[in-house]
């Protein structure tokens, strides 16, 4: 699938706030099920959907809470980070950059929405995490 636009941080036309039905329309191969752990950030996930991000082979997982997408995570080979960075910079402007010895992170903001491109040393995959509200801080806090 080609990615039409990331404006307002949507993925293949599926924006934050979309329903599970909209996720399945945009990503027919996505498998949706309850989240495996209790979290305030999400109660369901739709994942294992293969996609093309501007010609880059990737996979995406959508996280939903009360039938609304609160965040999604796109994973791809880290050799494509510069292409994804350029795509986001062209559409959302210059990112805020944070680098440590083990991780490089680029962050874009649009009101209450965030997009974080990150690469960890020693890993072959990179991640683009997009969310709204406190999703990123809450998703892996087990309740």
NORURUR-V917543 format. One record per helix or strand of 3 or more residues. SS is the DSSP state (A for helix, B for strand). FROM is the first residue (numbers start at 1). TO is the last residue. Records with the same first field share a line. If there is no record, write none. Layout:
SS: FROM-TO + FROM-TO
//
This chain:
A: 7-9 + 20-26 + 78-92 + 135-138
B: 31-34 + 44-53 + 56-65 + 68-77 + 96-99 + 103-110 + 113-120 + 125-132
//
